[in-house]
Amino acid sequence: MNQLLRAEWTRLFSRRVTLVTLVLIAGLLAFLTFGFSLTRSNPSSEEYRTATERAASAAAIYDENVALCEDVQSGVRTGPAGMKFPRNCDYGPRPTADSMLDYGFSFARQWPELFTTAAIVLTVAGFVLGASFVGVEWSSGGMLNLLLWAPRRGAVLGSKLIAACAGMALVAVVYLAVWTGAFVAVAATNDTVSTMGLADWSSLLITALRVILLTMAGTALGFAIASIGRHTSAALGVGIAYLLIYELGAIIIFGLIGGTDHSEKYRLSSYVSAWLNKSYTFQGTSGYCTESGCVVPQDTFWGSWQQGGLVIGAVVAVVLAGAFASMRRRDTN
């Protein structure tokens, strides 16, 4: 088993597709870092004073809307006809002076979005590399030759899976470290890092761990689908079909008909969002007021990061089980 793992680890990082993928994601990092470096600037005292005044005015309106929505929801008051309310009275984050400032890049404010971008890049890269890592073996006949040398089917497939996931985990760790360091260096010029406390950095590290685990899940999923289909194109075809037909298709259809998107709580992307962002609210219809009264929907579906992790893990586990079951079949063609 150890010999298999060492051989697969070496093969993973010696493949041309791995090297090309690493160059591409490194190029994306360089491009984004350069782009954000062009937008950095320091707000003047006059700009900060104006932003503070605007934030105070917007916060007052925000508080009034939240209070009215909560009163309507509890039946204390009736809002004016034609007024609409978001589900669960969620008007988003309360306006602050920092959110009103337009001074370019701020690491303290934008690092969650940066890590979400990194998660998408790494997970897609892991899916493609995991699929090609085993798919090429099946389509080229390499798996047959390997099984003649090491006929333990489960051990062979397991060693490839461990090597692929561990390799992408290492790539994710290095990439996130460089990614964070690059943007911290950009932000250091306008002093937006010093505003982050211990809790902020702890949250950043936990989010980084979630990104790494999501990358490994994407790698395992691509690996399993390609192993079942015995070709790289099988995994790529399934992935593209799922995104276009189910994910994007559902959004387009419900957007056109203007109704409640009932598919939202059944889409994998919703649970990925819950996993990365700690929680996710599955939106439905908004509340509204007419001359006869107001309606504020009480029912909503809220997903936690624990639920997101369980759903993602269950999907990966089921597909992997199918891959190992398929591996136990007699034929190896």
C-alpha positions in Angstrom: 0.0 0.0 0.0 2.8 2.4 0.8 4.5 1.7 -2.5 1.3 2.3 -4.3 0.8 5.6 -2.5 4.3 6.8 -3.2 3.9 5.8 -6.9 0.6 7.6 -7.2 1.8 10.7 -5.4 4.8 11.0 -7.8 2.5 10.4 -10.8 0.1 13.1 -9.7 2.6 15.9 -9.7 4.5 14.6 -12.8 1.5 14.8 -15.0 1.3 17.6 -17.6 -2.3 18.4 -16.8 -1.4 18.9 -13.1 1.4 21.3 -14.0 -0.8 23.2 -16.4 -3.5 23.5 -13.8 -1.1 24.8 -11.2 0.2 27.4 -13.7 -3.3 28.5 -14.5 -4.4 29.1 -10.9 -1.1 30.8 -10.1 -1.7 33.1 -13.1 -5.2 33.9 -11.8 -3.7 34.8 -8.4 -1.2 37.1 -10.1 -3.8 38.7 -12.2 -6.2 39.4 -9.3 -3.4 40.7 -7.1 -2.3 43.1 -9.8 -5.9 44.2 -10.4 -6.5 44.9 -6.7 -3.2 46.7 -6.3 -4.5 49.2 -8.9 -7.6 49.9 -6.8 -6.0 50.5 -3.5 -6.2 54.0 -2.0 -6.5 55.7 1.4 -9.6 57.7 2.2 -9.1 61.3 3.2 -10.5 62.7 6.4 -13.2 64.5 4.4 -14.2 61.3 2.6 -14.5 59.5 5.9 -16.6 62.3 7.5 -19.0 62.2 4.5 -19.2 58.4 4.7 -20.0 58.6 8.4 -22.8 61.0 7.8 -24.2 58.9 4.9 -23.9 55.8 7.1 -25.8 57.4 10.0 -28.7 58.4 7.7 -28.8 55.0 6.0 -28.7 53.2 9.3 -31.6 55.2 10.6 -33.7 54.2 7.6 -32.5 50.6 8.0 -33.5 50.5 11.7 -37.0 51.9 10.8 -37.6 49.3 8.1 -36.5 46.4 10.4 -38.6 47.7 13.3 -41.7 48.1 11.0 -41.2 44.6 9.5 -40.9 43.0 12.9 -44.0 44.8 14.1 -46.0 43.7 11.1 -44.7 40.2 11.5 -45.9 40.2 15.1 -49.2 41.9 14.3 -48.5 45.1 16.2 -48.7 47.4 13.2 -49.9 47.5 9.6 -47.6 48.8 7.0 -48.5 51.1 4.1 -50.1 49.5 1.0 -47.6 48.5 -1.6 -44.7 48.1 0.8 -42.7 44.9 0.6 -40.7 43.1 3.2 -37.8 40.6 2.8 -38.2 37.1 4.2 -37.4 37.0 7.9 -36.9 40.8 7.9 -33.4 40.3 6.5 -32.3 43.6 5.0 -28.7 42.6 4.9 -25.9 44.1 6.9 -26.5 47.4 8.7 -24.8 50.3 6.9 -21.5 51.5 8.4 -19.0 54.2 7.4 -16.7 51.5 6.1 -19.4 50.2 3.7 -20.0 53.7 2.4 -16.4 54.4 1.6 -15.3 53.9 -2.0 -11.6 53.7 -1.5 -10.8 50.5 -3.3 -9.5 47.3 -1.9 -9.9 46.5 1.8 -8.7 43.1 3.0 -10.6 43.3 6.3 -13.8 43.9 4.4 -13.3 41.7 1.4 -11.4 38.6 2.5 -14.6 36.4 2.7 -15.3 37.1 -1.0 -11.6 36.4 -1.8 -11.8 33.1 -0.1 -15.0 32.2 -1.8 -13.3 32.9 -5.1 -10.3 30.7 -4.1 -12.7 28.0 -3.1 -14.4 28.0 -6.5 -11.0 27.9 -8.3 -9.5 25.1 -6.1 -12.7 23.0 -6.1 -13.0 23.1 -9.9 -9.3 22.4 -10.3 -9.6 19.5 -7.9 -12.7 18.1 -9.7 -10.8 18.2 -13.1 -7.6 16.8 -11.7 -9.3 14.1 -9.8 -11.3 13.0 -12.8 -8.3 13.0 -15.2 -6.1 11.3 -12.7 -8.2 8.1 -12.7 -10.0 8.6 -16.0 -6.8 8.4 -18.1 -5.9 5.2 -16.4 -9.1 3.6 -17.4 -9.2 4.9 -21.0 -5.5 4.1 -21.7 -5.5 0.6 -20.3 -3.1 1.6 -17.5 -5.5 0.4 -14.8 -5.6 -3.1 -16.4 -1.8 -3.3 -16.3 -1.7 -2.0 -12.7 -4.2 -4.6 -11.6 -2.1 -7.3 -13.1 0.8 -6.2 -10.9 -1.4 -5.4 -7.9 -4.7 -7.3 -8.1 -6.1 -5.8 -4.9 -8.8 -3.7 -6.6 -9.9 -1.7 -3.5 -6.3 -0.9 -2.4 -5.4 0.2 -5.9 -8.4 2.6 -6.3 -8.0 3.7 -2.6 -4.4 4.6 -3.1 -5.2 6.7 -6.2 -8.0 8.4 -4.3 -5.8 9.2 -1.3 -3.0 10.5 -3.5 -5.4 12.7 -5.4 -7.1 14.2 -2.4 -3.9 14.6 -0.4 -2.2 16.2 -3.3 -5.0 18.7 -3.9 -5.1 19.4 -0.1 -1.4 20.3 -0.3 -2.0 22.5 -3.3 -4.9 24.2 -1.5 -2.8 24.9 1.6 0.1 26.4 -0.4 -2.2 28.3 -2.6 -4.3 29.8 0.2 -1.1 30.8 2.1 0.3 32.6 -1.0 -3.2 34.0 -1.8 -3.6 35.5 1.7 -0.1 36.8 1.8 -0.4 38.5 -1.6 -3.6 40.3 -0.7 -2.3 41.2 2.8 0.7 42.8 1.1 -1.6 44.8 -1.2 -3.8 45.8 1.7 -0.9 46.8 3.9 -0.4 50.0 1.8 -3.8 51.4 2.9 -3.7 49.9 6.4 -6.8 47.8 6.2 -5.2 44.8 7.9 -4.5 46.4 11.3 -8.2 46.7 11.9 -8.5 42.9 12.0 -8.5 41.4 15.5 -7.9 37.9 16.8 -11.5 36.8 16.1 -11.2 38.0 12.5 -8.0 36.0 11.9 -9.5 33.0 13.6 -12.5 33.2 11.3 -10.1 33.5 8.4 -8.2 30.3 9.4 -11.4 28.3 9.9 -12.7 29.5 6.5 -9.4 28.4 5.0 -9.9 24.9 6.5 -13.4 24.8 5.0 -11.9 25.7 1.6 -9.3 22.9 1.9 -12.0 20.3 2.8 -14.2 21.5 0.0 -11.3 21.1 -2.4 -10.8 17.6 -1.3 -14.5 16.9 -1.7 -14.5 18.2 -5.2 -11.4 16.1 -6.0 -13.1 13.0 -4.6 -16.3 13.6 -6.5 -14.6 14.1 -9.9 -12.4 11.0 -9.2 -15.5 8.8 -8.3 -17.5 9.9 -11.3 -14.6 9.3 -13.7 -14.0 5.9 -12.1 -17.6 4.9 -12.6 -17.7 6.1 -16.2 -14.1 4.9 -16.8 -13.2 8.0 -18.7 -12.3 11.6 -17.8 -15.0 12.9 -20.1 -17.7 11.1 -18.1 -17.0 13.2 -15.0 -16.7 16.4 -17.1 -19.9 15.7 -18.9 -21.8 15.0 -15.7 -20.4 18.1 -14.0 -21.3 20.4 -16.9 -24.7 18.8 -17.4 -25.5 19.3 -13.7 -24.5 22.9 -13.7 -26.2 23.8 -16.9 -29.4 21.8 -16.6 -30.1 21.7 -12.9 -28.3 24.6 -11.2 -28.5 27.3 -13.9 -31.6 25.8 -15.5 -33.6 26.0 -12.3 -32.5 29.6 -11.7 -33.5 30.7 -15.2 -36.9 28.9 -15.1 -38.0 30.2 -11.7 -36.7 33.6 -12.7 -38.9 33.7 -15.8 -42.0 32.5 -14.0 -41.4 34.8 -11.1 -42.4 32.2 -8.5 -40.7 30.8 -5.4 -37.6 28.9 -6.3 -38.5 25.6 -4.7 -35.3 24.0 -6.0 -33.0 26.2 -4.0 -32.9 24.0 -1.0 -32.3 20.9 -3.2 -29.3 22.4 -5.0 -25.8 21.4 -4.0 -24.5 25.0 -4.5 -26.8 26.2 -1.7 -25.1 23.8 0.8 -21.7 24.7 -0.5 -22.6 28.3 0.2 -23.8 27.4 3.7 -20.5 25.5 4.3 -18.3 28.4 3.2 -20.3 31.3 4.7 -21.4 29.5 7.9 -25.1 29.7 7.1 -27.4 30.2 4.1 -31.0 31.3 4.0 -33.1 29.7 1.2 -35.1 32.6 -0.2 -38.7 32.5 -1.2 -41.4 35.0 -1.8 -41.2 38.4 0.0 -43.8 39.9 2.3 -46.1 42.6 1.1 -48.8 45.0 2.3 -52.2 45.7 0.6 -55.1 47.9 1.7 -56.6 44.9 3.5 -53.5 44.1 5.5 -49.9 42.8 5.4 -48.4 39.4 4.8 -44.9 38.5 6.1 -44.1 34.9 5.4 -43.1 33.0 8.5 -41.7 29.9 6.9 -38.1 29.9 5.6 -35.5 27.3 5.3 -32.1 28.1 7.0 -29.1 26.0 6.4 -26.1 25.9 8.7 -22.5 25.0 7.9 -23.0 21.7 9.7 -25.9 20.9 7.4 -23.9 22.0 4.4 -21.0 19.8 5.4 -23.3 16.8 6.0 -25.0 17.1 2.6 -21.7 17.5 0.7 -20.1 14.6 2.6 -23.1 12.4 1.9 -23.1 13.1 -1.8 -19.4 12.4 -2.0 -19.7 9.2 0.1 -22.5 7.9 -2.1 -20.7 8.5 -5.3 -17.5 7.0 -3.9 -19.4 3.9 -2.8 -20.6 3.5 -6.3 -17.0 3.9 -7.6 -15.6 1.2 -5.3 -18.6 -1.1 -6.1 -17.9 -0.7 -9.8 -14.3 -1.4 -9.2 -15.2 -4.8 -7.7 -16.7 -6.0 -11.0 -14.8 -8.7 -12.9 -14.2 -6.7 -16.1 -11.4 -4.1 -16.1 -11.9 -2.7 -19.6 
